[in-house]
Amino acid sequence: MKEFVISEAKVETAVLVGLITPHQDERKTKEYLDELEFLAETAGAKVVKRFTQRVNGPSSVTYIGSGKLQEIKDYIKECEEAEEEVGMVIFDDELTAKQIRNIEKELQVKILDRTSLILDIFAMRAQTAAAKTQVELAQYKYMLPRLTRLWTHLERQRGGSVGLRGPGETQLEMDQRIIRNRMALLKQRLADIDTQKSTQRKNRGRLIRVALVGYTNVGKSTLMNLLSKSEVFAENKLFATLDTTVRKVIIDNLPFLLSDTVGFIRKLPTDLVDSFKSTLDEVREADLLVHVVDISHPDFEEQIRVVERTLADLGCADKPVLVLFNKIDAYAWVEKDADDLTPPTRENVSLDEMMRTWMARLGDTCFFISARDKTNVPEFKQVLYKKVRELHVQKYPYNDFLFETYDDIV
């Protein structure tokens, strides 16, 4: 009897490209490429090589210089000869239609930029009708100025043949018009969803709303599961959560609403933020924000700044914020030798020193936990209870919201 072997799907390989500029040093470029590699892995690709170039700024023609482009081309050719074909080249910044067209012509492989990669992950992660509509709108916004590279027929004139005489519109113009009409329809659909969600939010009663915000992959969904005793999807990948989840949580004798939102990321295009407006409305309407930070990440301070800038763009900079440093179980540091006289770096700071530094800076508005090991989680619940109760008494002074204490809930 013949055996049938099911072969695994071949993983698409990718090459990453980034620039070292006066505004982005080598260390920061490495961090961006690390994140870009994580994005590629989340999308299902395997990174086999990185290329960086030190320049004053990106080339308007090919993003990188001709010499570096030739170096990448030679590498792709070497891989082909070794029967290890490179499926795509991913650039760490958003590319123009002109740059993509010129690079594709030279390298003869699929070209992606950071934005198109994030959009691909968003399309893969979207589950609800709202998220799918938001992703589709963002994809069309990205596609519209880049239509000329997608089809070879776009410059042909419509009309001039028997039975095909039309308004003299080029195929490109017609496709742009179709996409604009589709975008208008999607915007109307999102407006309807916004109205529906606003109605749902009004019907939630006199409860304080708490929103978990933060960089992507810092543990928001894991924390949501711990606090609400629910099963929100959580995974060690970027953008595991796209759809906002709202759960009613009870700590001691206090009920409130907790929402888990989409994570932020560096170089997130404005179009994506605009498309996910309805998702981020939970952040706008929250009474308290819990800013979750991955303290084990080597560049967590930059991630904090990215989230703070995004919150400011959303008009939420004045909301009360509780900063929650997560993943203390994964924090690593290297003790300096006694005879090492060089200035200490981030890697030489112990967790205790880091905690003292941030507590001195933020006072009682910061806390340190490990959601995975549940370290300090009961203590954090009491801190959260205190904050929510203060807000509830201020917002609903005549509301008899307190009921009998349930010791098993604590």
One Martini backbone bead per residue (centre of mass of N, CA, C, O) as a GRO file, in nm:
protein
  410
    1MET     BB    1   0.096   0.037   0.023
    2LYS     BB    2   0.067   0.365  -0.034
    3GLU     BB    3   0.221   0.648   0.089
    4PHE     BB    4   0.113   0.964   0.220
    5VAL     BB    5   0.283   1.276   0.206
    6ILE     BB    6   0.266   1.571   0.384
    7SER     BB    7   0.379   1.866   0.292
    8GLU     BB    8   0.517   2.145   0.383
    9ALA     BB    9   0.497   2.466   0.368
   10LYS     BB   10   0.682   2.701   0.228
   11VAL     BB   11   0.878   2.936   0.353
   12GLU     BB   12   0.913   3.262   0.318
   13THR     BB   13   1.173   3.459   0.224
   14ALA     BB   14   1.375   3.734   0.371
   15VAL     BB   15   1.485   4.077   0.329
   16LEU     BB   16   1.643   4.338   0.503
   17VAL     BB   17   1.606   4.710   0.507
   18GLY     BB   18   1.823   4.978   0.628
   19LEU     BB   19   1.895   5.298   0.784
   20ILE     BB   20   2.175   5.517   0.852
   21THR     BB   21   2.135   5.821   1.021
   22PRO     BB   22   2.150   6.118   1.186
   23HIS     BB   23   1.850   6.029   1.318
   24GLN     BB   24   1.963   5.710   1.293
   25ASP     BB   25   2.129   5.499   1.448
   26GLU     BB   26   2.258   5.187   1.473
   27ARG     BB   27   2.096   5.095   1.719
   28LYS     BB   28   1.812   5.179   1.614
   29THR     BB   29   1.819   5.016   1.352
   30LYS     BB   30   1.837   4.741   1.490
   31GLU     BB   31   1.567   4.762   1.642
   32TYR     BB   32   1.389   4.797   1.391
   33LEU     BB   33   1.478   4.525   1.258
   34ASP     BB   34   1.382   4.344   1.484
   35GLU     BB   35   1.085   4.428   1.451
   36LEU     BB   36   1.062   4.354   1.150
   37GLU     BB   37   1.119   4.053   1.195
   38PHE     BB   38   0.873   4.003   1.376
   39LEU     BB   39   0.669   4.082   1.161
   40ALA     BB   40   0.752   3.869   0.951
   41GLU     BB   41   0.694   3.624   1.136
   42THR     BB   42   0.395   3.689   1.181
   43ALA     BB   43   0.336   3.667   0.860
   44GLY     BB   44   0.538   3.397   0.771
   45ALA     BB   45   0.840   3.474   0.762
   46LYS     BB   46   1.195   3.435   0.675
   47VAL     BB   47   1.491   3.563   0.787
   48VAL     BB   48   1.828   3.576   0.615
   49LYS     BB   49   1.882   3.900   0.585
   50ARG     BB   50   2.080   4.204   0.628
   51PHE     BB   51   2.061   4.557   0.530
   52THR     BB   52   2.285   4.840   0.553
   53GLN     BB   53   2.300   5.212   0.534
   54ARG     BB   54   2.507   5.500   0.527
   55VAL     BB   55   2.317   5.801   0.530
   56ASN     BB   56   2.146   6.109   0.510
   57GLY     BB   57   1.922   5.974   0.314
   58PRO     BB   58   1.680   5.880   0.124
   59SER     BB   59   1.621   5.780  -0.186
   60SER     BB   60   1.390   5.882  -0.433
   61VAL     BB   61   1.440   5.624  -0.623
   62THR     BB   62   1.575   5.358  -0.418
   63TYR     BB   63   1.643   5.456  -0.109
   64ILE     BB   64   1.906   5.334  -0.200
   65GLY     BB   65   2.194   5.279  -0.323
   66SER     BB   66   2.332   5.133  -0.601
   67GLY     BB   67   2.540   4.955  -0.453
   68LYS     BB   68   2.341   4.819  -0.251
   69LEU     BB   69   2.149   4.710  -0.466
   70GLN     BB   70   2.362   4.524  -0.597
   71GLU     BB   71   2.420   4.356  -0.344
   72ILE     BB   72   2.134   4.237  -0.323
   73LYS     BB   73   2.125   4.115  -0.606
   74ASP     BB   74   2.365   3.920  -0.566
   75TYR     BB   75   2.240   3.763  -0.330
   76ILE     BB   76   1.988   3.658  -0.479
   77LYS     BB   77   2.151   3.506  -0.694
   78GLU     BB   78   2.302   3.314  -0.501
   79CYS     BB   79   2.045   3.180  -0.388
   80GLU     BB   80   1.942   3.067  -0.657
   81GLU     BB   81   2.195   2.886  -0.713
   82ALA     BB   82   2.134   2.741  -0.417
   83GLU     BB   83   1.823   2.696  -0.393
   84GLU     BB   84   1.751   2.986  -0.212
   85GLU     BB   85   1.498   3.160  -0.244
   86VAL     BB   86   1.400   3.495  -0.254
   87GLY     BB   87   1.080   3.637  -0.199
   88MET     BB   88   1.171   3.910  -0.035
   89VAL     BB   89   1.183   4.271   0.023
   90ILE     BB   90   1.221   4.462   0.327
   91PHE     BB   91   1.134   4.784   0.431
   92ASP     BB   92   1.149   5.016   0.710
   93ASP     BB   93   0.995   5.203   0.513
   94GLU     BB   94   0.804   5.401   0.334
   95LEU     BB   95   0.716   5.371  -0.001
   96THR     BB   96   0.708   5.472  -0.308
   97ALA     BB   97   0.608   5.410  -0.623
   98LYS     BB   98   0.883   5.473  -0.751
   99GLN     BB   99   1.062   5.297  -0.569
  100ILE     BB  100   0.923   5.025  -0.618
  101ARG     BB  101   0.957   5.017  -0.925
  102ASN     BB  102   1.273   5.033  -0.930
  103ILE     BB  103   1.337   4.792  -0.743
  104GLU     BB  104   1.183   4.570  -0.898
  105LYS     BB  105   1.339   4.603  -1.166
  106GLU     BB  106   1.615   4.516  -1.033
  107LEU     BB  107   1.536   4.250  -0.843
  108GLN     BB  108   1.282   4.062  -0.916
  109VAL     BB  109   1.099   4.102  -0.653
  110LYS     BB  110   0.929   4.130  -0.380
  111ILE     BB  111   0.801   4.443  -0.245
  112LEU     BB  112   0.825   4.573   0.087
  113ASP     BB  113   0.693   4.753   0.353
  114ARG     BB  114   0.604   4.826   0.664
  115THR     BB  115   0.305   4.889   0.600
  116SER     BB  116   0.231   4.634   0.428
  117LEU     BB  117   0.299   4.436   0.657
  118ILE     BB  118   0.094   4.536   0.866
  119LEU     BB  119  -0.154   4.497   0.684
  120ASP     BB  120  -0.123   4.191   0.658
  121ILE     BB  121  -0.162   4.133   0.960
  122PHE     BB  122  -0.434   4.266   0.993
  123ALA     BB  123  -0.582   4.081   0.788
  124MET     BB  124  -0.520   3.819   0.955
  125ARG     BB  125  -0.651   3.923   1.244
  126ALA     BB  126  -0.920   3.986   1.148
  127GLN     BB  127  -1.266   3.914   1.263
  128THR     BB  128  -1.449   4.138   1.249
  129ALA     BB  129  -1.630   4.358   1.066
  130ALA     BB  130  -1.484   4.611   1.165
  131ALA     BB  131  -1.188   4.523   1.119
  132LYS     BB  132  -1.215   4.453   0.818
  133THR     BB  133  -1.301   4.735   0.728
  134GLN     BB  134  -1.051   4.888   0.833
  135VAL     BB  135  -0.841   4.733   0.668
  136GLU     BB  136  -0.953   4.788   0.384
  137LEU     BB  137  -0.926   5.095   0.398
  138ALA     BB  138  -0.618   5.103   0.448
  139GLN     BB  139  -0.542   4.953   0.186
  140TYR     BB  140  -0.659   5.164  -0.013
  141LYS     BB  141  -0.492   5.405   0.086
  142TYR     BB  142  -0.222   5.270   0.007
  143MET     BB  143  -0.289   5.195  -0.300
  144LEU     BB  144  -0.371   5.451  -0.461
  145PRO     BB  145  -0.068   5.583  -0.512
  146ARG     BB  146   0.023   5.263  -0.632
  147LEU     BB  147  -0.123   5.164  -0.900
  148THR     BB  148   0.098   5.169  -1.134
  149ARG     BB  149   0.239   4.884  -1.026
  150LEU     BB  150  -0.003   4.660  -1.052
  151TRP     BB  151  -0.053   4.732  -1.364
  152THR     BB  152   0.004   4.728  -1.720
  153HIS     BB  153  -0.286   4.859  -1.832
  154LEU     BB  154  -0.321   5.165  -1.715
  155GLU     BB  155  -0.231   5.342  -1.984
  156ARG     BB  156  -0.471   5.269  -2.132
  157GLN     BB  157  -0.712   5.367  -2.346
  158ARG     BB  158  -1.040   5.427  -2.323
  159GLY     BB  159  -1.131   5.361  -2.626
  160GLY     BB  160  -1.142   5.360  -3.004
  161SER     BB  161  -1.328   5.110  -3.021
  162VAL     BB  162  -1.547   4.897  -3.110
  163GLY     BB  163  -1.771   4.915  -2.837
  164LEU     BB  164  -1.541   5.111  -2.652
  165ARG     BB  165  -1.657   5.386  -2.639
  166GLY     BB  166  -1.578   5.649  -2.423
  167PRO     BB  167  -1.470   5.912  -2.207
  168GLY     BB  168  -1.143   5.891  -2.212
  169GLU     BB  169  -1.051   5.698  -1.986
  170THR     BB  170  -0.828   5.575  -1.803
  171GLN     BB  171  -0.764   5.295  -1.632
  172LEU     BB  172  -0.647   5.436  -1.385
  173GLU     BB  173  -0.885   5.632  -1.333
  174MET     BB  174  -1.098   5.411  -1.300
  175ASP     BB  175  -0.968   5.262  -1.061
  176GLN     BB  176  -0.964   5.507  -0.871
  177ARG     BB  177  -1.270   5.548  -0.870
  178ILE     BB  178  -1.346   5.270  -0.754
  179ILE     BB  179  -1.186   5.303  -0.489
  180ARG     BB  180  -1.325   5.561  -0.388
  181ASN     BB  181  -1.606   5.435  -0.373
  182ARG     BB  182  -1.526   5.212  -0.173
  183MET     BB  183  -1.426   5.403   0.052
  184ALA     BB  184  -1.699   5.546   0.096
  185LEU     BB  185  -1.849   5.289   0.181
  186LEU     BB  186  -1.663   5.216   0.424
  187LYS     BB  187  -1.707   5.479   0.583
  188GLN     BB  188  -2.012   5.438   0.618
  189ARG     BB  189  -1.989   5.169   0.766
  190LEU     BB  190  -1.821   5.282   1.004
  191ALA     BB  191  -2.031   5.489   1.095
  192ASP     BB  192  -2.244   5.277   1.169
  193ILE     BB  193  -2.066   5.131   1.377
  194ASP     BB  194  -2.022   5.374   1.562
  195THR     BB  195  -2.320   5.413   1.636
  196GLN     BB  196  -2.360   5.134   1.757
  197LYS     BB  197  -2.130   5.155   1.975
  198SER     BB  198  -2.239   5.407   2.117
  199THR     BB  199  -2.497   5.271   2.212
  200GLN     BB  200  -2.357   5.050   2.377
  201ARG     BB  201  -2.206   5.244   2.571
  202LYS     BB  202  -2.468   5.380   2.692
  203ASN     BB  203  -2.572   5.079   2.803
  204ARG     BB  204  -2.347   5.029   3.048
  205GLY     BB  205  -2.383   5.231   3.252
  206ARG     BB  206  -2.259   5.318   3.585
  207LEU     BB  207  -1.938   5.283   3.474
  208ILE     BB  208  -1.618   5.245   3.483
  209ARG     BB  209  -1.354   5.301   3.242
  210VAL     BB  210  -1.098   5.070   3.137
  211ALA     BB  211  -0.785   5.096   2.951
  212LEU     BB  212  -0.570   4.906   2.763
  213VAL     BB  213  -0.243   5.018   2.692
  214GLY     BB  214   0.014   4.988   2.429
  215TYR     BB  215   0.236   4.815   2.308
  216THR     BB  216   0.306   4.565   2.126
  217ASN     BB  217   0.360   4.281   2.308
  218VAL     BB  218   0.313   4.338   2.654
  219GLY     BB  219   0.035   4.185   2.787
  220LYS     BB  220  -0.272   4.273   2.775
  221SER     BB  221  -0.435   4.006   2.730
  222THR     BB  222  -0.326   3.856   2.977
  223LEU     BB  223  -0.434   4.063   3.181
  224MET     BB  224  -0.729   4.042   3.099
  225ASN     BB  225  -0.761   3.743   3.183
  226LEU     BB  226  -0.692   3.785   3.483
  227LEU     BB  227  -0.913   4.006   3.560
  228SER     BB  228  -1.177   3.865   3.393
  229LYS     BB  229  -1.175   3.554   3.346
  230SER     BB  230  -1.099   3.515   3.046
  231GLU     BB  231  -1.055   3.433   2.669
  232VAL     BB  232  -0.833   3.607   2.536
  233PHE     BB  233  -0.636   3.644   2.279
  234ALA     BB  234  -0.295   3.517   2.323
  235GLU     BB  235   0.033   3.616   2.185
  236ASN     BB  236   0.381   3.603   2.075
  237LYS     BB  237   0.271   3.856   1.887
  238LEU     BB  238   0.199   4.085   1.667
  239PHE     BB  239  -0.120   4.180   1.674
  240ALA     BB  240  -0.320   3.975   1.826
  241THR     BB  241  -0.494   4.242   1.873
  242LEU     BB  242  -0.778   4.420   1.712
  243ASP     BB  243  -1.018   4.367   1.886
  244THR     BB  244  -1.220   4.501   2.103
  245THR     BB  245  -1.241   4.414   2.450
  246VAL     BB  246  -1.521   4.383   2.680
  247ARG     BB  247  -1.526   4.372   3.045
  248LYS     BB  248  -1.656   4.271   3.343
  249VAL     BB  249  -1.526   4.381   3.658
  250ILE     BB  250  -1.450   4.243   3.994
  251ILE     BB  251  -1.343   4.421   4.290
  252ASP     BB  252  -1.470   4.317   4.541
  253ASN     BB  253  -1.734   4.576   4.535
  254LEU     BB  254  -1.628   4.659   4.226
  255PRO     BB  255  -1.756   4.760   3.926
  256PHE     BB  256  -1.611   4.737   3.587
  257LEU     BB  257  -1.469   4.836   3.274
  258LEU     BB  258  -1.267   4.636   3.045
  259SER     BB  259  -1.026   4.716   2.787
  260ASP     BB  260  -0.886   4.579   2.484
  261THR     BB  261  -0.636   4.699   2.270
  262VAL     BB  262  -0.461   4.802   2.023
  263GLY     BB  263  -0.145   4.813   1.942
  264PHE     BB  264   0.141   4.987   1.921
  265ILE     BB  265   0.379   5.147   1.684
  266ARG     BB  266   0.631   5.219   1.506
  267LYS     BB  267   0.560   5.381   1.219
  268LEU     BB  268   0.257   5.444   1.226
  269PRO     BB  269   0.032   5.521   1.017
  270THR     BB  270  -0.221   5.747   0.996
  271ASP     BB  271  -0.424   5.572   0.836
  272LEU     BB  272  -0.444   5.351   1.054
  273VAL     BB  273  -0.550   5.526   1.282
  274ASP     BB  274  -0.803   5.624   1.130
  275SER     BB  275  -0.926   5.338   1.070
  276PHE     BB  276  -0.910   5.280   1.406
  277LYS     BB  277  -1.109   5.472   1.555
  278SER     BB  278  -1.331   5.283   1.677
  279THR     BB  279  -1.132   5.122   1.850
  280LEU     BB  280  -1.014   5.395   1.999
  281ASP     BB  281  -1.274   5.494   2.150
  282GLU     BB  282  -1.220   5.344   2.417
  283VAL     BB  283  -0.993   5.539   2.493
  284ARG     BB  284  -1.147   5.812   2.481
  285GLU     BB  285  -1.385   5.698   2.697
  286ALA     BB  286  -1.202   5.664   2.920
  287ASP     BB  287  -1.119   5.714   3.268
  288LEU     BB  288  -0.880   5.491   3.254
  289LEU     BB  289  -0.533   5.427   3.202
  290VAL     BB  290  -0.342   5.129   3.123
  291HIS     BB  291   0.003   5.131   3.089
  292VAL     BB  292   0.165   4.885   2.923
  293VAL     BB  293   0.496   4.752   3.001
  294ASP     BB  294   0.801   4.615   2.872
  295ILE     BB  295   1.074   4.589   3.081
  296SER     BB  296   1.249   4.368   2.907
  297HIS     BB  297   1.287   4.571   2.698
  298PRO     BB  298   1.555   4.754   2.574
  299ASP     BB  299   1.325   4.987   2.448
  300PHE     BB  300   1.087   5.088   2.648
  301GLU     BB  301   1.111   5.402   2.648
  302GLU     BB  302   1.037   5.438   2.349
  303GLN     BB  303   0.760   5.301   2.372
  304ILE     BB  304   0.639   5.507   2.564
  305ARG     BB  305   0.661   5.749   2.367
  306VAL     BB  306   0.483   5.633   2.144
  307VAL     BB  307   0.223   5.611   2.314
  308GLU     BB  308   0.209   5.908   2.406
  309ARG     BB  309   0.183   6.026   2.119
  310THR     BB  310  -0.073   5.872   2.037
  311LEU     BB  311  -0.252   5.981   2.268
  312ALA     BB  312  -0.221   6.277   2.184
  313ASP     BB  313  -0.350   6.238   1.898
  314LEU     BB  314  -0.629   6.135   2.047
  315GLY     BB  315  -0.678   6.324   2.309
  316CYS     BB  316  -0.545   6.157   2.594
  317ALA     BB  317  -0.325   6.314   2.777
  318ASP     BB  318  -0.535   6.397   3.034
  319LYS     BB  319  -0.558   6.126   3.139
  320PRO     BB  320  -0.558   5.893   3.362
  321VAL     BB  321  -0.250   5.712   3.457
  322LEU     BB  322  -0.138   5.368   3.476
  323VAL     BB  323   0.174   5.230   3.515
  324LEU     BB  324   0.257   4.898   3.381
  325PHE     BB  325   0.510   4.679   3.465
  326ASN     BB  326   0.597   4.412   3.276
  327LYS     BB  327   0.799   4.130   3.283
  328ILE     BB  328   0.997   4.084   3.540
  329ASP     BB  329   1.084   3.782   3.477
  330ALA     BB  330   1.255   3.890   3.200
  331TYR     BB  331   1.461   4.050   3.340
  332ALA     BB  332   1.787   4.177   3.238
  333TRP     BB  333   2.132   4.186   3.378
  334VAL     BB  334   2.468   4.339   3.408
  335GLU     BB  335   2.730   4.327   3.608
  336LYS     BB  336   2.977   4.520   3.699
  337ASP     BB  337   3.290   4.552   3.730
  338ALA     BB  338   3.492   4.690   3.967
  339ASP     BB  339   3.719   4.787   3.730
  340ASP     BB  340   3.486   4.932   3.577
  341LEU     BB  341   3.487   5.283   3.452
  342THR     BB  342   3.255   5.282   3.287
  343PRO     BB  343   2.962   5.378   3.208
  344PRO     BB  344   2.659   5.293   3.270
  345THR     BB  345   2.410   5.098   3.138
  346ARG     BB  346   2.113   4.954   3.086
  347GLU     BB  347   2.239   4.658   3.141
  348ASN     BB  348   2.343   4.757   3.453
  349VAL     BB  349   2.047   4.758   3.557
  350SER     BB  350   1.858   4.677   3.800
  351LEU     BB  351   1.542   4.618   3.901
  352ASP     BB  352   1.549   4.784   4.161
  353GLU     BB  353   1.660   5.042   4.033
  354MET     BB  354   1.434   5.075   3.824
  355MET     BB  355   1.203   5.097   4.026
  356ARG     BB  356   1.306   5.345   4.183
  357THR     BB  357   1.317   5.540   3.946
  358TRP     BB  358   1.009   5.525   3.860
  359MET     BB  359   0.887   5.588   4.140
  360ALA     BB  360   1.020   5.871   4.160
  361ARG     BB  361   0.879   5.979   3.894
  362LEU     BB  362   0.556   5.853   3.944
  363GLY     BB  363   0.501   5.714   4.199
  364ASP     BB  364   0.167   5.577   4.244
  365THR     BB  365   0.143   5.537   3.904
  366CYS     BB  366   0.315   5.269   3.953
  367PHE     BB  367   0.379   4.918   3.851
  368PHE     BB  368   0.492   4.569   3.926
  369ILE     BB  369   0.477   4.279   3.705
  370SER     BB  370   0.365   3.928   3.633
  371ALA     BB  371   0.135   3.783   3.436
  372ARG     BB  372   0.248   3.494   3.404
  373ASP     BB  373   0.327   3.453   3.731
  374LYS     BB  374   0.151   3.655   3.917
  375THR     BB  375   0.323   3.886   4.009
  376ASN     BB  376   0.159   4.130   4.198
  377VAL     BB  377  -0.148   4.110   4.118
  378PRO     BB  378  -0.310   4.149   4.383
  379GLU     BB  379  -0.186   4.432   4.438
  380PHE     BB  380  -0.284   4.562   4.175
  381LYS     BB  381  -0.588   4.532   4.228
  382GLN     BB  382  -0.587   4.732   4.469
  383VAL     BB  383  -0.488   4.977   4.311
  384LEU     BB  384  -0.718   4.973   4.103
  385TYR     BB  385  -0.949   4.999   4.302
  386LYS     BB  386  -0.872   5.276   4.415
  387LYS     BB  387  -0.885   5.434   4.147
  388VAL     BB  388  -1.178   5.360   4.063
  389ARG     BB  389  -1.321   5.461   4.318
  390GLU     BB  390  -1.245   5.756   4.295
  391LEU     BB  391  -1.385   5.799   4.018
  392HIS     BB  392  -1.670   5.706   4.098
  393VAL     BB  393  -1.727   5.917   4.321
  394GLN     BB  394  -1.696   6.160   4.127
  395LYS     BB  395  -1.904   6.072   3.894
  396TYR     BB  396  -2.101   5.890   4.116
  397PRO     BB  397  -2.210   6.013   4.411
  398TYR     BB  398  -2.528   5.873   4.397
  399ASN     BB  399  -2.419   5.582   4.357
  400ASP     BB  400  -2.516   5.248   4.455
  401PHE     BB  401  -2.248   5.031   4.385
  402LEU     BB  402  -2.217   4.894   4.646
  403PHE     BB  403  -2.155   4.567   4.760
  404GLU     BB  404  -2.100   4.283   4.866
  405THR     BB  405  -1.835   4.116   4.971
  406TYR     BB  406  -1.604   3.900   4.784
  407ASP     BB  407  -1.342   3.711   4.877
  408ASP     BB  408  -1.302   3.527   4.607
  409ILE     BB  409  -1.225   3.776   4.412
  410VAL     BB  410  -0.940   3.886   4.521
   0.00000   0.00000   0.00000
